Amino acid sequence: MRPHIVQGTTSLRSKQTLKARRMLGKYRIRRRIGTGGFATVYEAYDTIEGIPVALKVPNLDHLDKDSLSAIHREVRLTARLEHENILPLRNAMMIDGYFVIATPLGEQALTDRLRYRLGPRTALSYTEQLLDALAYAHEVRIIHCDIKPDNVILFPEGQVRLADFGIAKVALRTRTIMGSGQGTVGYIAPEQAMGKPSFRSDVFSMGLLIYRMFSGELPAWPFDWPMPGAERLRRTVSRDFVAFLRRSIEVHERKRFRDGVQMRKAFEALAPRALRESSRGRRATP
């Protein structure tokens, strides 16, 4: 199903929390489920189709007209993405002065799930699905630019979907990317923090995300080995899988996989033996 995309008016509303039961076109707001510097996400009900949806509402007081135009371009671009592990756009339009992006409603973001330990088999399944999504996007020449747990949405029966393709690029252009006093840059590759994102930058971010799922820790700059969580990682996965992760999160981008396609191919070759025998039967925390 192709999303309905309408540019509409340029009369923009400033940042304002939408209250429960407020109507935005055909959508009835139920509750706020997430917020950030760029946008607020709500659970809503589509009163026409009779289904729950997630509404992402950019904070337009932080955007100029050029940035809003960029959002429109990215929405049209990412509307072409059709993959079972990429969150699809159902709708994108101006409603009552708000720019509204509607998507299917998942159960939770990976951020929430990571508050509890992931079983190795669950982490491996998530890895396979996310790499499939990344490889597909890179094949059609789209860079995500903001891979992180907040942008991974969990659905029933173990399905995961990578969200915010394209929109993430606009968000990054509207804020300054800086490390902390210790040089921490979160999931962002060093060259991307310098304003030079590439397919290899997505590889780096995905590598950190996978590392965290298996180790329970998020490494920080300067990413020297052994990193936090390395001992748990070694107990859980094979040496080949550790080497795969180390290559993915190399500080020097030329030492990484060139894109998600090459990264997925490397993963597929080692996936059958990725988990150590002692960890294959472990179940995830409910």
N, C-alpha and C positions, 0 to 999 in steps of 0.2 A: 504494500500500500504506500503510494507516494504521499509525502507530507504536503499539506496546504500551506503555501508560503506567500504572504502578502506584506508588502513594504508599508503601505498606508501612510498615515500622517506623521509629521516630524515634530508635533507638539508633545514634548516628553514630560513625564512625571518624575519628580525627584524621588530619592530613596524613601520608601514608606512601607512599613509592615502591613500586609493585607490581613485583615481579620477573618476569623472563621465565619462561614456562611456568606461572605462577600461574593458577588457574582462578577466574573470577568467574561463577558460574552456568554458562551454556553457552559463555562466552567464555574463550579461552586467551590470556593476555598474550604478545605477541611482543617488543615493545620500547617504550620511551618515545620519543615523537617531538616532544614539546613540553611546556613548563611555564611557568606564570605565577603571579602572586599569587592568582588566583582558582581555577585548575584545572590539572590535568595531563592531557595527551592521550597515549593509547597506541595503537599498532597492535596489533590482536588478531585472533583467528580464531574465527569463529562455528562451533562444532563440530556444530551441528544443521543449519544451512543450507549449511555448507561454503564460506563466503566470508570474505575479509578485511574487517574493519571498523575504524573509528576509535572509540575509547572516550574520552569526555570525563568526567573524574572531578573534580567540584568539591572543593576543599580545605575540608572541612566544619569544620575547627577555626577557620576564619575566619567562619563563618556561625552566626547564632543561629536559633532555630526559626522566627521570622518570615521570615527571609531564605530558609530552606529552603522554607517555604510559598509564598513568592513565586516560587521556581524552579518549583515544581509548577504554579502558575498560568500562568507564562509558557510552560512546556512544552506545556500543554494549548492555549494560545492559538496558539503557533507551529506546532502540529501541523496546523493548518488550512491552512498555506501549501503550496500545490502549484504549483511553478513550476520549469522546467528549470534555471534559474540560481540557485535557492536550495537550499542543502544540506538534504535532508530528514532528519527524525528516523526512525530505524528502531525504536528502543527507548528507554525512559526508566523506570528502576525502581531500587529499593533492592536491592542484592545484598550479603549478608554485611556490612551496615553501611555500605556505600559507595553513594552515589547515582551511577548510571551512565547516561550518555547515549550511545547508539550511533548512528553515522551511517555512510554509505558512506565508504570510504577513497579519498582522492584521491592524486595523484602527489606534490604538494608544495603548500605555501602560497605565495602571491604574494610574501611576504617573501623566500623563498629564491630565487625567480625573478628578483627585482629586484637580486640581486647581479651580474647580467649585464645588459647593455643590451637593452632590448626594441626590436624593430623597429617602425616606425610602424604598419604594417598589423596587427601582433599587438596593439599597444596600442589601436588603434581597435576591433578585434574585442572585446577585453576590456571596453572602455568601453561598447560597445553592449550586451553581455550584462549587465553590472553595472547599467546604467541600466534595463534591462528588469526586473531583479529588484527594484530600488528602487521603481520606479513601481508594480509589482504590490503590493508590501508597503504602500506608502502608500495605494493604492486601498482596501485593506482595513483602513486606519487603524492600522497597526503601524509604530512608529518603531524603527529599529535601535539607535541610540545609541552604537555603537562600530565604525564603519566604518573599517577599516585593513587593510593587507596581510595581517596574521596571520589575518584573518577572511575572506579570499578563497582558496578552494581550487581548484587546477587539476586537471582531469581530462583523459583522452586526447582527441585530436582537437580540441584548442583550446577545450574547454568550461571555463568558470569558474562557480563557485557561491559565492554570498555566504552565509556561515555565521553562526551565533550570534544569529539574530534572537530577541529577547525575553530570552534568557539574558544577553545583554550588558547589558541594563538592570539586572538583578540584580547583576551583577558591579560595575557602576558605583556601585550603592548601598552596596557593601561596602568601598569604598576612597575615599580623599580624592583629588580631582582637583586637582592643583596644577601650576603652571608652574615652570620653572626660574628661576634668578636673572635670566635675560634675558627672561623672560615666555613662553618656548616652551610651547605647550600641545599639541604633536603634531597629531593629526588631529581634536581636539575643538574645536568651535566656541566662541567666547568666551562666548556666553550659556549654553551647556551647562556650561561650567566654573563658571558661577555658579549652577548647579542648575536651569536653565530650558530643558531640551531641547525641541525641536520638530521638525517635518518639515524646516524650513529648516536645522536643525543637521545633519541627515543630508546635505542638499544640500552644505553646507560641507565636511563630511568627505569626501564623494565627490569634490568638486571638487579637494581636495588630493591625493587618491589618483590621480585622472586626471592632474593636473599632474605628479606624480612619475613616472608611467609614461612620459610623453612627454619630460620634461625631465631626468629622472635625479636631481632634487633635491626635497627637501621644504622648502617655505617655512616661515618662522617668524614669530612675532609681531614687529612689528605688521603684517606682510603688505603692506608698501609696495612699489609697483611702480617700477622693475623688480626682480623677486625673483630669487634664485639659480636658474640654469637658464633664464632668460627668453630669452637669445640662442639657445640650442639649440632652445627651443620655437618661436621665430619662424622658424628655418630649416626646421622640420619641418612645422608646421601653418599653416593659413590665418589671416588676420586675424580672420575671423569666429569661428574656433575659439578663438583667444586671448581674444576678447571674451566668448565663452561661459564660459571658465574664470574670467576676472576677475569676471564677475557671480556665479558659483557660490561664490567664496571672498571675497566682500565681507564686511568686518568687521561692518557694520551689517546685521543679518539681514533687514530689510525691503527691502533692495536686491537680495537674492538671489531665485532662483526660489522660489516658495512651497512647492513639494514636488517629489518625484521625478517625478511625472506631467508637470508643466510643464517640468522639466529634460530629461526624455526627449524631449518634443515639440520643444523647441528644438534638441536634438542631431540628431534625425531630419531637421530642415529643412536642416542644414548638413553632415551626414555625407558626402554624395556629393562635396563639395568641401573636406573637412576637411584633407586632406593636400596639401602642396605637390607639384608635379610631380616635383621632384628626389628626394622621399622615398618616392614610391609604390612603387618597385620594391625598396626595401631589405628585406632579410630579417632576422629576429631571430637573435641569437646562439644556437646550439644549446644 
